[in-house]
Amino acid sequence: MKEHITVSITSETIASIDAWIAHQPGYVSRQDAVRHCVDLILGQPTYERGLGSASGATAQDTAGSDAVD
């Protein structure tokens, strides 16, 4: 079950998310990018949704994820 939440993010973090998205193959929404970052922090693989890799993403793959508090 998915729940809907609202999160405020700085324009700098949005720019980092958009930069990460620009380097991904195919279409990735901001919502999917944020879910990917959260999954990485929580240690849950996201490659099943087509984001990241089966071996896990590197810090370079997740530009801007260090801005998530």
HTML snippet that shows the backbone in 3Dmol.js (N, CA, C, O; Angstrom):
<script src="https://3Dmol.org/build/3Dmol-min.js"></script>
<div id="view" style="width:600px;height:400px;position:relative"></div>
<script>
const pdb = `
ATOM      1  N   MET A   1       0.834  -1.178   0.000  1.00  0.00           N
ATOM      2  CA  MET A   1       0.000   0.000   0.000  1.00  0.00           C
ATOM      3  C   MET A   1       0.882   1.246   0.000  1.00  0.00           C
ATOM      4  O   MET A   1       1.835   1.328   0.775  1.00  0.00           O
ATOM      5  N   LYS A   2       0.579   2.195  -0.845  1.00  0.00           N
ATOM      6  CA  LYS A   2       1.307   3.450  -0.890  1.00  0.00           C
ATOM      7  C   LYS A   2       0.504   4.520  -0.181  1.00  0.00           C
ATOM      8  O   LYS A   2      -0.722   4.570  -0.280  1.00  0.00           O
ATOM      9  N   GLU A   3       1.212   5.372   0.533  1.00  0.00           N
ATOM     10  CA  GLU A   3       0.583   6.527   1.154  1.00  0.00           C
ATOM     11  C   GLU A   3       1.141   7.776   0.501  1.00  0.00           C
ATOM     12  O   GLU A   3       2.298   7.800   0.082  1.00  0.00           O
ATOM     13  N   HIS A   4       0.339   8.793   0.415  1.00  0.00           N
ATOM     14  CA  HIS A   4       0.737  10.057  -0.183  1.00  0.00           C
ATOM     15  C   HIS A   4       1.230  10.985   0.920  1.00  0.00           C
ATOM     16  O   HIS A   4       0.548  11.175   1.927  1.00  0.00           O
ATOM     17  N   ILE A   5       2.426  11.570   0.729  1.00  0.00           N
ATOM     18  CA  ILE A   5       2.931  12.571   1.660  1.00  0.00           C
ATOM     19  C   ILE A   5       3.389  13.792   0.868  1.00  0.00           C
ATOM     20  O   ILE A   5       3.649  13.705  -0.332  1.00  0.00           O
ATOM     21  N   THR A   6       3.482  14.909   1.540  1.00  0.00           N
ATOM     22  CA  THR A   6       3.987  16.130   0.933  1.00  0.00           C
ATOM     23  C   THR A   6       5.284  16.490   1.637  1.00  0.00           C
ATOM     24  O   THR A   6       5.356  16.488   2.865  1.00  0.00           O
ATOM     25  N   VAL A   7       6.318  16.801   0.842  1.00  0.00           N
ATOM     26  CA  VAL A   7       7.630  17.121   1.389  1.00  0.00           C
ATOM     27  C   VAL A   7       8.119  18.408   0.741  1.00  0.00           C
ATOM     28  O   VAL A   7       8.021  18.569  -0.475  1.00  0.00           O
ATOM     29  N   SER A   8       8.640  19.317   1.539  1.00  0.00           N
ATOM     30  CA  SER A   8       9.246  20.537   1.014  1.00  0.00           C
ATOM     31  C   SER A   8      10.733  20.285   0.792  1.00  0.00           C
ATOM     32  O   SER A   8      11.420  19.761   1.669  1.00  0.00           O
ATOM     33  N   ILE A   9      11.224  20.663  -0.393  1.00  0.00           N
ATOM     34  CA  ILE A   9      12.622  20.439  -0.754  1.00  0.00           C
ATOM     35  C   ILE A   9      13.170  21.746  -1.302  1.00  0.00           C
ATOM     36  O   ILE A   9      12.483  22.454  -2.039  1.00  0.00           O
ATOM     37  N   THR A  10      14.417  22.066  -0.940  1.00  0.00           N
ATOM     38  CA  THR A  10      15.023  23.305  -1.413  1.00  0.00           C
ATOM     39  C   THR A  10      15.233  23.263  -2.924  1.00  0.00           C
ATOM     40  O   THR A  10      15.297  22.193  -3.529  1.00  0.00           O
ATOM     41  N   SER A  11      15.337  24.440  -3.512  1.00  0.00           N
ATOM     42  CA  SER A  11      15.567  24.507  -4.956  1.00  0.00           C
ATOM     43  C   SER A  11      16.921  23.896  -5.324  1.00  0.00           C
ATOM     44  O   SER A  11      17.072  23.353  -6.419  1.00  0.00           O
ATOM     45  N   GLU A  12      17.895  23.976  -4.435  1.00  0.00           N
ATOM     46  CA  GLU A  12      19.197  23.375  -4.691  1.00  0.00           C
ATOM     47  C   GLU A  12      19.096  21.847  -4.753  1.00  0.00           C
ATOM     48  O   GLU A  12      19.714  21.209  -5.604  1.00  0.00           O
ATOM     49  N   THR A  13      18.317  21.277  -3.850  1.00  0.00           N
ATOM     50  CA  THR A  13      18.134  19.826  -3.853  1.00  0.00           C
ATOM     51  C   THR A  13      17.355  19.385  -5.085  1.00  0.00           C
ATOM     52  O   THR A  13      17.662  18.348  -5.673  1.00  0.00           O
ATOM     53  N   ILE A  14      16.359  20.157  -5.476  1.00  0.00           N
ATOM     54  CA  ILE A  14      15.607  19.844  -6.696  1.00  0.00           C
ATOM     55  C   ILE A  14      16.538  19.877  -7.902  1.00  0.00           C
ATOM     56  O   ILE A  14      16.438  19.027  -8.786  1.00  0.00           O
ATOM     57  N   ALA A  15      17.441  20.854  -7.943  1.00  0.00           N
ATOM     58  CA  ALA A  15      18.413  20.926  -9.042  1.00  0.00           C
ATOM     59  C   ALA A  15      19.313  19.693  -9.050  1.00  0.00           C
ATOM     60  O   ALA A  15      19.635  19.173 -10.118  1.00  0.00           O
ATOM     61  N   SER A  16      19.721  19.223  -7.877  1.00  0.00           N
ATOM     62  CA  SER A  16      20.541  18.006  -7.792  1.00  0.00           C
ATOM     63  C   SER A  16      19.759  16.785  -8.257  1.00  0.00           C
ATOM     64  O   SER A  16      20.294  15.928  -8.959  1.00  0.00           O
ATOM     65  N   ILE A  17      18.501  16.710  -7.866  1.00  0.00           N
ATOM     66  CA  ILE A  17      17.643  15.603  -8.307  1.00  0.00           C
ATOM     67  C   ILE A  17      17.498  15.631  -9.819  1.00  0.00           C
ATOM     68  O   ILE A  17      17.621  14.598 -10.477  1.00  0.00           O
ATOM     69  N   ASP A  18      17.237  16.810 -10.370  1.00  0.00           N
ATOM     70  CA  ASP A  18      17.083  16.946 -11.820  1.00  0.00           C
ATOM     71  C   ASP A  18      18.372  16.583 -12.554  1.00  0.00           C
ATOM     72  O   ASP A  18      18.326  15.985 -13.629  1.00  0.00           O
ATOM     73  N   ALA A  19      19.528  16.942 -11.976  1.00  0.00           N
ATOM     74  CA  ALA A  19      20.812  16.587 -12.594  1.00  0.00           C
ATOM     75  C   ALA A  19      20.997  15.069 -12.596  1.00  0.00           C
ATOM     76  O   ALA A  19      21.473  14.505 -13.581  1.00  0.00           O
ATOM     77  N   TRP A  20      20.623  14.405 -11.497  1.00  0.00           N
ATOM     78  CA  TRP A  20      20.722  12.948 -11.434  1.00  0.00           C
ATOM     79  C   TRP A  20      19.794  12.319 -12.468  1.00  0.00           C
ATOM     80  O   TRP A  20      20.179  11.383 -13.170  1.00  0.00           O
ATOM     81  N   ILE A  21      18.571  12.837 -12.559  1.00  0.00           N
ATOM     82  CA  ILE A  21      17.595  12.321 -13.526  1.00  0.00           C
ATOM     83  C   ILE A  21      18.138  12.433 -14.944  1.00  0.00           C
ATOM     84  O   ILE A  21      17.963  11.518 -15.749  1.00  0.00           O
ATOM     85  N   ALA A  22      18.790  13.537 -15.254  1.00  0.00           N
ATOM     86  CA  ALA A  22      19.304  13.768 -16.609  1.00  0.00           C
ATOM     87  C   ALA A  22      20.328  12.719 -17.026  1.00  0.00           C
ATOM     88  O   ALA A  22      20.530  12.495 -18.220  1.00  0.00           O
ATOM     89  N   HIS A  23      20.975  12.077 -16.063  1.00  0.00           N
ATOM     90  CA  HIS A  23      21.978  11.051 -16.366  1.00  0.00           C
ATOM     91  C   HIS A  23      21.409   9.639 -16.382  1.00  0.00           C
ATOM     92  O   HIS A  23      22.154   8.682 -16.590  1.00  0.00           O
ATOM     93  N   GLN A  24      20.113   9.489 -16.169  1.00  0.00           N
ATOM     94  CA  GLN A  24      19.495   8.170 -16.142  1.00  0.00           C
ATOM     95  C   GLN A  24      18.970   7.808 -17.526  1.00  0.00           C
ATOM     96  O   GLN A  24      18.496   8.671 -18.265  1.00  0.00           O
ATOM     97  N   PRO A  25      19.059   6.528 -17.867  1.00  0.00           N
ATOM     98  CA  PRO A  25      18.483   6.108 -19.151  1.00  0.00           C
ATOM     99  C   PRO A  25      16.961   6.110 -19.064  1.00  0.00           C
ATOM    100  O   PRO A  25      16.393   5.674 -18.063  1.00  0.00           O
ATOM    101  N   GLY A  26      16.315   6.588 -20.090  1.00  0.00           N
ATOM    102  CA  GLY A  26      14.853   6.592 -20.110  1.00  0.00           C
ATOM    103  C   GLY A  26      14.282   7.660 -19.200  1.00  0.00           C
ATOM    104  O   GLY A  26      15.005   8.503 -18.670  1.00  0.00           O
ATOM    105  N   TYR A  27      12.979   7.608 -19.030  1.00  0.00           N
ATOM    106  CA  TYR A  27      12.262   8.597 -18.231  1.00  0.00           C
ATOM    107  C   TYR A  27      12.280   8.212 -16.754  1.00  0.00           C
ATOM    108  O   TYR A  27      11.959   7.077 -16.400  1.00  0.00           O
ATOM    109  N   VAL A  28      12.650   9.149 -15.902  1.00  0.00           N
ATOM    110  CA  VAL A  28      12.568   8.983 -14.454  1.00  0.00           C
ATOM    111  C   VAL A  28      11.887  10.234 -13.912  1.00  0.00           C
ATOM    112  O   VAL A  28      12.352  11.347 -14.159  1.00  0.00           O
ATOM    113  N   SER A  29      10.805  10.067 -13.188  1.00  0.00           N
ATOM    114  CA  SER A  29      10.109  11.212 -12.603  1.00  0.00           C
ATOM    115  C   SER A  29      10.844  11.677 -11.347  1.00  0.00           C
ATOM    116  O   SER A  29      11.655  10.945 -10.779  1.00  0.00           O
ATOM    117  N   ARG A  30      10.553  12.887 -10.932  1.00  0.00           N
ATOM    118  CA  ARG A  30      11.132  13.366  -9.669  1.00  0.00           C
ATOM    119  C   ARG A  30      10.689  12.484  -8.511  1.00  0.00           C
ATOM    120  O   ARG A  30      11.468  12.192  -7.604  1.00  0.00           O
ATOM    121  N   GLN A  31       9.430  12.063  -8.552  1.00  0.00           N
ATOM    122  CA  GLN A  31       8.919  11.200  -7.491  1.00  0.00           C
ATOM    123  C   GLN A  31       9.728   9.906  -7.410  1.00  0.00           C
ATOM    124  O   GLN A  31      10.104   9.474  -6.320  1.00  0.00           O
ATOM    125  N   ASP A  32       9.993   9.288  -8.560  1.00  0.00           N
ATOM    126  CA  ASP A  32      10.782   8.059  -8.570  1.00  0.00           C
ATOM    127  C   ASP A  32      12.215   8.314  -8.102  1.00  0.00           C
ATOM    128  O   ASP A  32      12.801   7.484  -7.407  1.00  0.00           O
ATOM    129  N   ALA A  33      12.776   9.458  -8.484  1.00  0.00           N
ATOM    130  CA  ALA A  33      14.134   9.793  -8.065  1.00  0.00           C
ATOM    131  C   ALA A  33      14.207   9.938  -6.541  1.00  0.00           C
ATOM    132  O   ALA A  33      15.142   9.444  -5.911  1.00  0.00           O
ATOM    133  N   VAL A  34      13.221  10.616  -5.955  1.00  0.00           N
ATOM    134  CA  VAL A  34      13.198  10.783  -4.500  1.00  0.00           C
ATOM    135  C   VAL A  34      13.004   9.429  -3.819  1.00  0.00           C
ATOM    136  O   VAL A  34      13.666   9.138  -2.823  1.00  0.00           O
ATOM    137  N   ARG A  35      12.101   8.598  -4.349  1.00  0.00           N
ATOM    138  CA  ARG A  35      11.916   7.255  -3.780  1.00  0.00           C
ATOM    139  C   ARG A  35      13.225   6.471  -3.827  1.00  0.00           C
ATOM    140  O   ARG A  35      13.568   5.769  -2.876  1.00  0.00           O
ATOM    141  N   HIS A  36      13.954   6.594  -4.938  1.00  0.00           N
ATOM    142  CA  HIS A  36      15.234   5.914  -5.105  1.00  0.00           C
ATOM    143  C   HIS A  36      16.215   6.347  -4.013  1.00  0.00           C
ATOM    144  O   HIS A  36      16.873   5.507  -3.400  1.00  0.00           O
ATOM    145  N   CYS A  37      16.314   7.665  -3.770  1.00  0.00           N
ATOM    146  CA  CYS A  37      17.216   8.170  -2.734  1.00  0.00           C
ATOM    147  C   CYS A  37      16.825   7.641  -1.353  1.00  0.00           C
ATOM    148  O   CYS A  37      17.682   7.221  -0.576  1.00  0.00           O
ATOM    149  N   VAL A  38      15.547   7.665  -1.060  1.00  0.00           N
ATOM    150  CA  VAL A  38      15.071   7.157   0.233  1.00  0.00           C
ATOM    151  C   VAL A  38      15.389   5.671   0.356  1.00  0.00           C
ATOM    152  O   VAL A  38      15.865   5.225   1.399  1.00  0.00           O
ATOM    153  N   ASP A  39      15.132   4.908  -0.694  1.00  0.00           N
ATOM    154  CA  ASP A  39      15.432   3.474  -0.669  1.00  0.00           C
ATOM    155  C   ASP A  39      16.916   3.224  -0.437  1.00  0.00           C
ATOM    156  O   ASP A  39      17.279   2.312   0.305  1.00  0.00           O
ATOM    157  N   LEU A  40      17.784   4.026  -1.066  1.00  0.00           N
ATOM    158  CA  LEU A  40      19.228   3.864  -0.861  1.00  0.00           C
ATOM    159  C   LEU A  40      19.601   4.103   0.592  1.00  0.00           C
ATOM    160  O   LEU A  40      20.376   3.346   1.178  1.00  0.00           O
ATOM    161  N   ILE A  41      19.046   5.158   1.168  1.00  0.00           N
ATOM    162  CA  ILE A  41      19.361   5.479   2.560  1.00  0.00           C
ATOM    163  C   ILE A  41      18.861   4.378   3.493  1.00  0.00           C
ATOM    164  O   ILE A  41      19.523   4.048   4.478  1.00  0.00           O
ATOM    165  N   LEU A  42      17.707   3.818   3.188  1.00  0.00           N
ATOM    166  CA  LEU A  42      17.126   2.768   4.035  1.00  0.00           C
ATOM    167  C   LEU A  42      17.670   1.386   3.709  1.00  0.00           C
ATOM    168  O   LEU A  42      17.323   0.410   4.374  1.00  0.00           O
ATOM    169  N   GLY A  43      18.524   1.294   2.687  1.00  0.00           N
ATOM    170  CA  GLY A  43      19.135   0.017   2.344  1.00  0.00           C
ATOM    171  C   GLY A  43      18.229  -0.919   1.573  1.00  0.00           C
ATOM    172  O   GLY A  43      18.409  -2.136   1.620  1.00  0.00           O
ATOM    173  N   GLN A  44      17.249  -0.363   0.857  1.00  0.00           N
ATOM    174  CA  GLN A  44      16.331  -1.178   0.069  1.00  0.00           C
ATOM    175  C   GLN A  44      16.675  -1.032  -1.406  1.00  0.00           C
ATOM    176  O   GLN A  44      16.795   0.090  -1.898  1.00  0.00           O
ATOM    177  N   PRO A  45      16.836  -2.150  -2.126  1.00  0.00           N
ATOM    178  CA  PRO A  45      17.192  -2.063  -3.545  1.00  0.00           C
ATOM    179  C   PRO A  45      16.070  -1.454  -4.379  1.00  0.00           C
ATOM    180  O   PRO A  45      14.893  -1.743  -4.159  1.00  0.00           O
ATOM    181  N   THR A  46      16.447  -0.605  -5.343  1.00  0.00           N
ATOM    182  CA  THR A  46      15.461   0.009  -6.227  1.00  0.00           C
ATOM    183  C   THR A  46      15.615  -0.473  -7.652  1.00  0.00           C
ATOM    184  O   THR A  46      14.843  -0.076  -8.525  1.00  0.00           O
ATOM    185  N   TYR A  47      16.600  -1.325  -7.905  1.00  0.00           N
ATOM    186  CA  TYR A  47      16.842  -1.763  -9.272  1.00  0.00           C
ATOM    187  C   TYR A  47      15.652  -2.508  -9.860  1.00  0.00           C
ATOM    188  O   TYR A  47      15.519  -2.597 -11.080  1.00  0.00           O
ATOM    189  N   GLU A  48      14.792  -3.038  -9.010  1.00  0.00           N
ATOM    190  CA  GLU A  48      13.620  -3.750  -9.510  1.00  0.00           C
ATOM    191  C   GLU A  48      12.676  -2.807 -10.248  1.00  0.00           C
ATOM    192  O   GLU A  48      11.909  -3.245 -11.105  1.00  0.00           O
ATOM    193  N   ARG A  49      12.727  -1.501  -9.918  1.00  0.00           N
ATOM    194  CA  ARG A  49      11.903  -0.510 -10.605  1.00  0.00           C
ATOM    195  C   ARG A  49      12.648   0.093 -11.783  1.00  0.00           C
ATOM    196  O   ARG A  49      12.143   1.010 -12.430  1.00  0.00           O
ATOM    197  N   GLY A  50      13.845  -0.411 -12.069  1.00  0.00           N
ATOM    198  CA  GLY A  50      14.607   0.107 -13.194  1.00  0.00           C
ATOM    199  C   GLY A  50      15.499   1.276 -12.840  1.00  0.00           C
ATOM    200  O   GLY A  50      16.049   1.916 -13.736  1.00  0.00           O
ATOM    201  N   LEU A  51      15.659   1.576 -11.557  1.00  0.00           N
ATOM    202  CA  LEU A  51      16.532   2.663 -11.131  1.00  0.00           C
ATOM    203  C   LEU A  51      17.752   2.064 -10.449  1.00  0.00           C
ATOM    204  O   LEU A  51      17.640   1.092  -9.702  1.00  0.00           O
ATOM    205  N   GLY A  52      18.904   2.640 -10.705  1.00  0.00           N
ATOM    206  CA  GLY A  52      20.116   2.132 -10.086  1.00  0.00           C
ATOM    207  C   GLY A  52      20.548   0.836 -10.739  1.00  0.00           C
ATOM    208  O   GLY A  52      20.158   0.528 -11.866  1.00  0.00           O
ATOM    209  N   SER A  53      21.358   0.082 -10.016  1.00  0.00           N
ATOM    210  CA  SER A  53      21.859  -1.180 -10.551  1.00  0.00           C
ATOM    211  C   SER A  53      21.679  -2.284  -9.540  1.00  0.00           C
ATOM    212  O   SER A  53      21.468  -2.024  -8.355  1.00  0.00           O
ATOM    213  N   ALA A  54      21.761  -3.514 -10.001  1.00  0.00           N
ATOM    214  CA  ALA A  54      21.584  -4.661  -9.123  1.00  0.00           C
ATOM    215  C   ALA A  54      22.657  -4.701  -8.052  1.00  0.00           C
ATOM    216  O   ALA A  54      22.416  -5.220  -6.962  1.00  0.00           O
ATOM    217  N   SER A  55      23.832  -4.167  -8.337  1.00  0.00           N
ATOM    218  CA  SER A  55      24.916  -4.184  -7.354  1.00  0.00           C
ATOM    219  C   SER A  55      24.868  -2.988  -6.416  1.00  0.00           C
ATOM    220  O   SER A  55      25.694  -2.873  -5.511  1.00  0.00           O
ATOM    221  N   GLY A  56      23.907  -2.101  -6.628  1.00  0.00           N
ATOM    222  CA  GLY A  56      23.780  -0.911  -5.795  1.00  0.00           C
ATOM    223  C   GLY A  56      24.367   0.287  -6.494  1.00  0.00           C
ATOM    224  O   GLY A  56      25.270   0.156  -7.320  1.00  0.00           O
ATOM    225  N   ALA A  57      23.863   1.433  -6.171  1.00  0.00           N
ATOM    226  CA  ALA A  57      24.326   2.662  -6.807  1.00  0.00           C
ATOM    227  C   ALA A  57      25.502   3.234  -6.035  1.00  0.00           C
ATOM    228  O   ALA A  57      25.634   3.018  -4.831  1.00  0.00           O
ATOM    229  N   THR A  58      26.350   3.963  -6.739  1.00  0.00           N
ATOM    230  CA  THR A  58      27.472   4.631  -6.101  1.00  0.00           C
ATOM    231  C   THR A  58      27.066   6.039  -5.713  1.00  0.00           C
ATOM    232  O   THR A  58      25.997   6.515  -6.097  1.00  0.00           O
ATOM    233  N   ALA A  59      27.918   6.701  -4.955  1.00  0.00           N
ATOM    234  CA  ALA A  59      27.625   8.073  -4.565  1.00  0.00           C
ATOM    235  C   ALA A  59      27.490   8.976  -5.785  1.00  0.00           C
ATOM    236  O   ALA A  59      26.675   9.898  -5.792  1.00  0.00           O
ATOM    237  N   GLN A  60      28.293   8.709  -6.819  1.00  0.00           N
ATOM    238  CA  GLN A  60      28.211   9.511  -8.036  1.00  0.00           C
ATOM    239  C   GLN A  60      26.876   9.288  -8.735  1.00  0.00           C
ATOM    240  O   GLN A  60      26.322  10.220  -9.318  1.00  0.00           O
ATOM    241  N   ASP A  61      26.352   8.062  -8.686  1.00  0.00           N
ATOM    242  CA  ASP A  61      25.064   7.757  -9.308  1.00  0.00           C
ATOM    243  C   ASP A  61      23.929   8.508  -8.626  1.00  0.00           C
ATOM    244  O   ASP A  61      22.892   8.757  -9.241  1.00  0.00           O
ATOM    245  N   THR A  62      24.116   8.866  -7.377  1.00  0.00           N
ATOM    246  CA  THR A  62      23.037   9.471  -6.604  1.00  0.00           C
ATOM    247  C   THR A  62      23.374  10.905  -6.251  1.00  0.00           C
ATOM    248  O   THR A  62      23.214  11.312  -5.100  1.00  0.00           O
ATOM    249  N   ALA A  63      23.837  11.678  -7.220  1.00  0.00           N
ATOM    250  CA  ALA A  63      24.189  13.074  -6.984  1.00  0.00           C
ATOM    251  C   ALA A  63      23.056  13.776  -6.275  1.00  0.00           C
ATOM    252  O   ALA A  63      21.898  13.696  -6.684  1.00  0.00           O
ATOM    253  N   GLY A  64      23.407  14.466  -5.207  1.00  0.00           N
ATOM    254  CA  GLY A  64      22.402  15.210  -4.445  1.00  0.00           C
ATOM    255  C   GLY A  64      21.800  14.420  -3.311  1.00  0.00           C
ATOM    256  O   GLY A  64      21.102  14.995  -2.476  1.00  0.00           O
ATOM    257  N   SER A  65      22.040  13.120  -3.245  1.00  0.00           N
ATOM    258  CA  SER A  65      21.419  12.349  -2.171  1.00  0.00           C
ATOM    259  C   SER A  65      21.989  12.717  -0.821  1.00  0.00           C
ATOM    260  O   SER A  65      21.340  12.483   0.199  1.00  0.00           O
ATOM    261  N   ASP A  66      23.210  13.297  -0.778  1.00  0.00           N
ATOM    262  CA  ASP A  66      23.761  13.704   0.493  1.00  0.00           C
ATOM    263  C   ASP A  66      23.036  14.913   1.062  1.00  0.00           C
ATOM    264  O   ASP A  66      23.218  15.253   2.231  1.00  0.00           O
ATOM    265  N   ALA A  67      22.217  15.562   0.248  1.00  0.00           N
ATOM    266  CA  ALA A  67      21.442  16.708   0.709  1.00  0.00           C
ATOM    267  C   ALA A  67      20.167  16.288   1.416  1.00  0.00           C
ATOM    268  O   ALA A  67      19.471  17.129   1.984  1.00  0.00           O
ATOM    269  N   VAL A  68      19.852  15.010   1.392  1.00  0.00           N
ATOM    270  CA  VAL A  68      18.646  14.518   2.052  1.00  0.00           C
ATOM    271  C   VAL A  68      18.941  14.330   3.526  1.00  0.00           C
ATOM    272  O   VAL A  68      19.866  13.597   3.878  1.00  0.00           O
ATOM    273  N   ASP A  69      18.185  14.967   4.388  1.00  0.00           N
ATOM    274  CA  ASP A  69      18.401  14.851   5.839  1.00  0.00           C
ATOM    275  C   ASP A  69      17.408  13.914   6.445  1.00  0.00           C
ATOM    276  O   ASP A  69      17.431  13.688   7.655  1.00  0.00           O
TER     277      ASP A  69
END
`;
const viewer = $3Dmol.createViewer("view");
viewer.addModel(pdb, "pdb");
viewer.setStyle({}, {cartoon: {color: "spectrum"}});
viewer.zoomTo();
viewer.render();
</script>
